[in-house]
């Protein structure tokens, strides 16, 4: 989320710096069918989203029963696969392998090995593309969120931007409920 209504393009054109301290990140768990944001964590960026996965999924599991978790490669860690599968009871996790080094092609850990076995990159129409292809629904939810509510936060401090981020998630969900009733 942008921290000001002034775009990055204007900052660049004006010769000013747009500091990374002003960048607010919202990590969410999104239901792919309804675009409902079931869990959220607001942090400042740039930073890795990986530490937020247990917090977001724990909050999301209070309202939604998850069958499958789709995530991007930033969340590829055995501890995340294990947490979702064993602690939350998720049937499968589909997180592309993030090859940290090009030397090893076969992961040593249990759930990352299953990812390689079950979701090898195959030709068009393969299971991997069909299953992981639903992740675009989360990106669509973010796009909808920014179109409806804007991409800029009005808060001046990190704490007020965090509060506003949580309120935006709540507003997004209320807008979905109002549209379906």
Secondary structure, DSSP 8 states (H G I E B T S, - for coil): -BSSSS-HHHHHHHT----GGGEEEEEEEE-TTT--EEEEEEEEESS-SGGGHHHHHHHHHTT---SEEEE-GGG--HHHHHIIIIIT--SEEEE----SSSS--S-SSHHHHHHHHH----STT-HHHHHHGGGHHHHHHHHHHHHHH-SB---SSHHHHHHHHHHHHHHHHHHHHHHH-
